[in-house]
Amino acid sequence: MGLTANDTEKSWFPRVNWLVLVIVGLAIILLTLLYFKVVAPRLQERADTERDMPAIKVVIKNGCGVEGLAAGYSRFLKDKNIDVVGMGDTPHPIYNKSLIEVKTEDRDDLRRLQNMTGIQRFILAVDSSYEAPFIIILGADYEDLMKK
């Protein structure tokens, strides 16, 4: 009887050790995957926040003829990472939709500006000598843009 009891205890104890090792190993693998899939990308997003990036220089033009629109929109942009270096009116107030006139070929800054302003339309008119890399031309849809 004494031999049987010891044999049972000895054979049961190693199985528990293997089970614990397998569970701990799976937990380590799960935590590692969780870190690389969830935590690390969030840390990267924080590093790329808009506040850490240089301000985007723009000129704002009133393209729909509303009195004082360019000045009002520049006040609206003051909390965003946008540096308004000039304001004015287009020669003819014919714009129904707002757009961004791109003076450089910097697609990353264009995407940033589109995200901050909500203006998705753009035209490419490369002119590196212009005072700012982007011109925001405000159209009749300006009220929708200022709600965001």
C-alpha positions, -999 to +999 in steps of 0.1 A: +000+000+000+028+024+008+044+019-025+012+025-044+005+058-026+039+071-033+038+061-069+004+079-073+018+111-057+049+111-078+031+106-110+005+132-103+030+159-092+050+161-125+017+164-145+008+195-125+042+210-131+039+205-168+004+220-168+016+251-149+045+255-173+022+253-203-002+278-188+026+302-179+041+298-214+008+305-231+002+336-208+036+350-218+029+345-255-005+361-251+009+391-232+037+395-258+011+395-287-011+419-268+018+443-263+028+443-299-007+445-313-023+469-289+001+488-267+030+495-290+008+510-318-008+534-294+026+545-281+036+552-317+004+572-323+012+594-293+046+601-307+031+612-340+005+636-325-002+668-344+012+690-316+046+675-321+046+684-357+055+718-371+026+741-379+014+742-415+015+776-431-016+786-452-031+815-469-069+818-465-090+832-494-127+840-494-140+824-525-177+829-520-181+866-513-192+865-477-179+896-459-150+889-434-151+852-440-113+847-443-107+865-410-135+845-393-121+812-405-086+821-394-100+827-359-116+793-362-083+777-370-064+793-341-066+761-319-053+739-347-017+734-357-021+758-386-002+791-391-022+816-412+003+838-430-021+857-451-058+864-459-077+878-488-104+873-514-104+855-547-108+877-578-143+862-584-166+848-557-176+817-577-167+788-553-195+766-541-172+741-525-141+748-504-107+735-516-070+735-509-047+748-535-014+729-531+018+749-539+043+722-530+043+685-535+042+676-498+015+649-496+020+643-459+013+679-450-017+679-474-032+649-455-026+666-422-043+698-434-072+678-448-076+661-415-075+693-395-098+713-418-122+687-432-116+700-467-109+670-489-108+687-524-075+700-536-058+712-567-022+710-575-007+743-586+030+740-578+048+773-571+076+770-547+081+808-546+046+814-531+045+826-495+028+795-481+027+759-493-012+758-492-040+782-500-074+774-484-102+788-507-134+789-488-166+782-507-203+784-499-200+752-478-178+771-452-205+767-425-203+729-426-165+732-422-167+754-392-190+730-373-162+704-371 
